Amino acid sequence: MSLHRLAIDSAAREPGRPAVAGPTGDLCYAELDYAANALAHRLRAMGVAAGDRVVLWADKSPDFVVAMQAVLRLGAAYVPADGAVPVARVAAMARDCTAAAVLTSADRLAVLRDALGSLLPSADLAQEPDPEAAPVDAEVAPDDLAYILYTSGSTGAPKGVCISHGNARAFVDWAVKELGPGPQDRFANHAPFTFDLSVLDLYAAFAVGASVHLIPSELAYAPAQLAELIHQWRITVWYSVPSALTLLMRDGALLDRPAPEALRAVLFAGEPFPLPQVRALARWTGARLLNLYGPTETNVCLRHEVGPADVENDRPLPIGTPVSGDHAWAETPDGRPAAVGEVGELLVEGPTVMLGYWGVQPHQGPYRTGDLVRRLPDGSFEYLGRRDYMVKVRGHRVEPTEVETVLALHDDVAEAAVVVAGSGMDARLVAYVVPARGREVGVLGLRRHAAQRLPRYMLADEIHFLSQLPHNRNGKTDRAALTEAARAEAVVSHPTEQPHASER
């Protein structure tokens, strides 16, 4: 059940096959195995032992992948930190999880030591491997910690999501069975290693001896270059947040060329995917389209495969039904399971559910996602938004995600985000809209479109048009930056008069 055994076994089967590739370097399975083993010995000499945590702070590269493998081979757990993360946050993470060591790039060693003092061993991630030594392959139990992903906490301090080997393998094993990859496949790794989407890219590839192609952070949102890489690398499995695919279609001219024959699966997760964009993608490629759902605490726990009915109907994509042996249900505010058509908070239990948060009592019972869903007749779920995003506008409860979904159903809209400005009786809904490529969005038409689908109190009071929505490091919409983005583009705000009944 260990994660590291996947790459070890593939190296034994076909050592010369490509394992990791990309602009920052290539490794075959034999090279990955050798380098990970050598680094494991270095870490052991630094005092790292089974059960320890090791922080990895660097830009995405083959060396980073080697480091993850090395830590796991010792029976320790890795804690990834993106190279762009400030040193103060890295130091806070290291202290919080009582890390045994930090591996980083040579240029970051000095600032790291200044932040941490001499309390924690640290070393250059890219140092040349030690001479060949005996293989390192620690035995681990399913509940042993494999990695910690730090996410934003409600208190303002990051919280560490603890994922075991068993948690990760339950998802990876399902993904391999679902996608049926083989050594000939080429997985694109778009997500940063701090984001749970990368788990599928790396470990599903390693499970079958396929190659994973690392997309550096500076190219992750460069649409023209990214579209070219999909063809150049002959990618067979793509997995990203919908925002990245929307950017590829709108600004990367992705749809202007025939879909690569090699591409056979496109997976997306992390946020709702506007239906017009899904339709365009489905018309462009014959590849399978899979909408995956799951918070970091469960990785992926639900899936829905896009079919003809999704493309033809004018309704949001469902987030689907449980996978990986998980069980999911919706619970109404009064604590009972939601019936068909009812709205409730999504709860999940099963093998992918995390061990818990670092420093907090281990998680027990079902995990409350905080997401509001509607149970559909076929047993799947429709995502409605976050319970904690629910706001009151002029006395009415409003879920901004529902408004966003309706706006994004308009054929001339690529993306939409909605926030609340002001408070109390002065609260108002503010929409930020990105037009589809080559389209112009009319304010009146957008108002009528929304009025046909939403009650009067859920219509946006203001609309701002942007060339693109701001995104955080994981590619999700950065709601806090929306106002500043509109100001920077000097986009005119369009206050919207509420439509008359005849317009509705």
N, C-alpha and C positions, 0 to 999 in steps of 0.2 A: 504493500500500500504506500510505499515511499514515493515522493515526487522525484528525487534524484535518481532512482533506479531506472526511470524511463530513458534518460540519456545514456546511462551506463549500458543498458541492454542494447540500445541502438548502435552504440559504438562497437559493441562486441559483434553484432550482426553484420554491419556494413561500415567499417571504419572510414572508408574514403568518401562516403557520401557527404554533400554539403549539409551543415547543421545550422549555421548562422551566417547571414550574408547582409550586405548593405554598403553604403558609401564609406562607413567607418572601418570596414574590414570584413574578412571572411574567415570562417573556421569550418573544417570538416569535423565529423564526429570524433575521429581519433585525436585531433588537435584540441577539441573541446574537452574531451575526457582527460587528456594529459595535463592541460593547463588547470583544470578544476582540481585534479588530484594534487598537483604541485602546490597550488594556493591553499588547499586544505591543510597540508603539512606546515605551511608558513603560519597559518592561523593557529594551529595547534601549538606551535612554538611560542606564539604570542599569548598563550594561556586560554584560548577559546576551547570550550568543552561542550559535550552534549547538554542540551537544555539552555545554553546561553543565547543571547541575542547579539547580532552584529549589524550595525548600521552601514548601509552602502549609499554613499553620497557622490553622484557623478552623472554626467550626461549619458544618454543611451548609447551603448556600444557593445561589441562582443565581450570586452573585458568585464562589463557589468553582468552579462549572462554567466560568464565564468565564475564570478564572485558568488552569485546566487547558488550555483551548483556546488561550489566549494563549501559554503556554509552548511548547506543541507547535508553534505556527505559526512560532516562531523556530528550530525544529530542536533545541530544548533538551528536557530531561526534567523532569517534575514529580515531587515527593516529597510525598505528602499526609500531613498530621498532623491528627488530630481535635482539635477545640477543647478537649476535656477532657484531652488529653495534657499532662502537666506540662512546664513550660518547660525543665527540665533535660534531659528526654528529647528535646525538639525541638532544643535546642542540640547534644546529642550526635549526633543524626541529621545536622544541618547540617554539623557538623565531619567526621563519618565520610564523607559523600559529597562533601566539599569543595564545598558549595553556593556558587553565585555570588550568590544573593540569597534573601531570605525575604519572602513576602507573608503578611500577617496582618491581623487586625482592629485598629482604632485603639486599643482598650483593652488590647491585648496588646503593642503596640509598645514601651512603656517597659520592661516586665519582660523582653522579648526582648533589648533592647539592653543591659540590665544583665547578662544571662546571656552574651551574645556579645561584649560590648564594641563597639568601632567597626570591627571587622574585616570585617563583612558588611553589604552594603546591605540595607535593609528598608523596606517601604512598606505603607501602608494598602490592604488588599484592596478596600475599597468606595469608594475615591476616585472622584470623577466622571471620566468618560472625557475624554481630550484631544480637541481638535478633529479632525475627520475627516482621515484621512491615507491614504496609498497602502496597498493591501492587503498583508498579510504572509502568505506561504504558502511556507515553506521546503521545498525538495526534500529528502526523506529516503530512505535505503535501508532495505530490510526489516530489516537487522540493526542499525539505529540505535536507540539507547535511547529509549523513550517515557516510561516511568515506573519508579519504584522503590517497592516496598511493603516496609516494615520489619515483620518478624515477630519473635517471641520466639526467641532463640538459646539453644542448649544451654549456652553459657558464661555465661549471665545477661545478656549484652549483645545488643541487637537486631541482626539481620542484614538487609541490604537485598537483596531479590529483584529482579533487573534484568530487566524485560520490554521486548522490542523492539516496534517497530511491526508487524513481521511476526508475532511471537508473538501479539500481541493481535488482529490482523486475521484470523489463521487461525481463532481462536475466534469472533470476532464474525461473520465471513462464514458460518461454519457455523450459528451461532444464527439468523441471518436466513433462511438457506435452510431450516432445520428448522422454525422457527416461522411463516414466511411472513407477517411483519407488513407493515402498510402505513401511510400517513399518518394513518389514522383510529385507530390503536392508541394506547393509553395505558399506558405501562409504570410500575409502581410501583417506586420506589427505596427499599427498606427498609434495605439494608446501608449502613454508613458508607463514605465514599470511600477509606478505608484498607484496605478489605476487597475482595478480588477479585470478589465477587458483583456489585459496583456496575458493573463493566466492561460486563456484558451490558446492564444497565438503561440506561446512558448511550449507549453506542455502537451497540447494535442499534437503539435509537430514532432516533439521528441518521442512521443509514445509510438509513432509509426516510422520514425527515421526520415521524416520530411524536413524541409528547410524552412526557416523563419527569416523573413527579410525585414530588417530593422529600418524604420523610417525615422530619421533624426528629427528632433523637435523643430528645427528651423525649416523643415520641409513639410511638416504635418499640416500646415495651413497655407501652403503655397500651391494653389489649385492647379495651375498649368503644369508645373513640374511633377506634381503628384499624379495627375492623370497620365502623364508620359511614363512614369515609373510602373504603373499598373500594366501597361503594355510591354515595356522594356523587360521587366522582371517576370513576365508571363504568370502573374499572380493567379492562383486557383481559388484561394479562400481569403476573402476580405472581411474584416470585422472592425467597426468603428462606431462612434456616436453618430446619430443622424445629421448633426450639424456639418460634419466633415463631408458626408455624401452630398448634402445640399450645396455646399461650397464648390465641390467638384463639378456638379451639374450646372450650377449657375455661372461660375467664374472660370472653371477649368476646361470648358468645352468638352466635357467627358462624353456627352451624348452626340457630339458632332462626328465622332468616328464610330465605326462598328464596334460592338462589344468584343473584347478579346475572346477567342475561342476557348482559351484555357480556363477562363473564369467560370466556376461552377457553383459557387455559394457566396452570397453577400449577406452578412449578419450585421445587425445594428442593435444598439441598446443604450441605455443611459438617459433617454429623454424621448418624448413623443416624436414621431416622424410624420410631418404633414402629408396627408393623403395625395395631393397633386404630385408631390415629389416621388412617392411610392409608385404611382401610376407611371410616371415618366421612366423610372428605373425599370419597372416591369416590362414596359414596351421596348426598352433598349437591350435588355439581356434576357436570355433564357435560363440564367442561373437561378438556383433556389434563393428565395428571399426569406430570411428568418428574423422575426422581431423577437428579441430576447429581453427578458425582464428580470431584475433582481437588484437589491441594494448590495453594497459592499459586504454587509453582514451575512449574505447568503450566496454571493456571486450570482449565478443565474439559477432561478428556481421556477420560472415559467417560460414557455415559448409558444409562438404562433407562426405558422408558415403562411406566407402570403399566397392566396389563391385567386382564381378568376372572380369570385364573389367580392373579394376585397377591392379589386380594381374597378369593378362595375358599380358597387354601392357607394353612396355618399355618406359614409359613417367612418369614424376613427378606427384605426386598426386595433383589434383586441390584443392584449398582452398574453393571452393564451391559457394553457393548462400546465400543471406541474411536470417537472422533469427530475431526473437524478434521484428518484425515490422520495422526493419531497411531497408533503401534503399541504395544501393551501385552502383557505376559506376566508370569507368576509364576515366581519362581526359588526352588527348594528350598534348604535350608541347605547342601547339597553342591554347589550351583552349576549344577544342571541345570534345564531348563524343567519346571514342574509338570505332571503329567498330570491328566486329569479326576478330580476328587475330592481331589486333593492340595492341601496348603497351602503357600504360599510368599510371599515378599516381592514386591509389585507393582513392576515396572519399566516405565518409559514412555520412548519416544523419538519425535521428530517435531516438527512446526512450532510447537506450542504450548510446548515445553520452553524454559524461561528461558535467557537469555544466561549467567547465573551469579549469584553473590553479589557485591555491591559490595566491591571491595578484595581479591577472591580471584581466582585464575587462572580465565579463562572456562571454563564448564562444557563438558565433552566426554563423548560417549557417552550411554548411557541414564541417565535420572534414577531413582535408587532412592528410592521414596516412603517407605519405612519402615513401610508398611501391609501387614498380613498378609491375604491373600485365599485363597479356595478356588476353583479353576477348575471351572465347571459344564459339563454335557454340551453345552449350546447355544453354548459359546464365551464366555459372559459370566462375570463374577466375583461372588463373594459376599464382602462385607467382613467381616473377623473382628476387626479392631482394630489397634492400633499395636504394632509390634515392640518399641518401647522402653517400652510399658506392661506388657509381659509380666512377671509377678512369680512368685515361688515362695512357696507357702503350704504349710507342713508337708511340704516336699520336692516338691510337685507344681507344675508350671508352670501358671499360670492367666492367661488374658487377660480382664481385667475387663469389656471391651466385650461379650464373649460372654455373660457373666452378665447384664449390663444388657439385652441384646437379649431374653433369655429372660424376664426379669421384665416387660419392657414388652409382651410378647405377652399378658399377662393382661388380660382385658377391663376390669377395674376399675382398671388402672394407666395413667396418662397419660405419665409419664416415670420413668426410673430412672437412677441413677448409682451406681457401685461403686468404692470405693477400698480400699486396703490400709492397715491401721493396725498399728503394731508391726513388729517384724522378727524374723528367725530363727524359732525355734520358737514365739515369741509372736505371729507375724504372723496376722492374721485379716481376713476379708473383711467390709467394712461397706457395706451397701446403704442408699441414700436413695431413697425412693419417694414420688411425688406421685400421689394418687388421681385417677382420672378425674372429670370434673365430675358432681356428683350421686351419686357412688358411694362406698361405704365398702369399704376393703380389709381382709379378714380375714387375720391373720398366718398362721393355720393353713392357710387356702386358698392363700395365696401360697407357703408352704413346700412344699405338696404339688404345686402347679403347677411350681415350680422342680425339685423332686426327680424329676418325671416326664421331665425334659428334660436334666438335668445330672448328671454324676457327683457322688458324695458330697462329694469334696474341693472342688468348685466352688460349694457352697451357702453362702449368706451366714451369717456367724456372728452378725451383728447387723443389725437393720432399723430405720431411722429414717423416720418419716413427716413430710413437709414440705408446706407449702401450695404451694411452687414451688421449683425448683432455682435456685441463684444462677447468673448468666450474666455473661460478660465483655462488653467493648464490641462484639465481633463477634456476640454472641448465642449463643455456644457455652457449654456447661456449664463453670463455673468450679470445677474439682474442689478446688482449694486452699481454697475458701471454704465447702465443704460442712459441715465440722464446726462452724464458727462460725454458719452459718445454722441448724443444728439447735439449737445452744445458745441463739440469739436467740429462736427460736420456743418454746423450752422443751418440745420434743417428747420424749416418753418413748422411750427406746431399748428395742427388743424383742430381747433375746438369743434366738437360735433354737437349739433343741435339734435335733440332727441326726435326721432322720426314720428310723424303723425300715424294714426292707426291705418290710414290708407297705404302708407309705405310698408306696413308690416304684413 
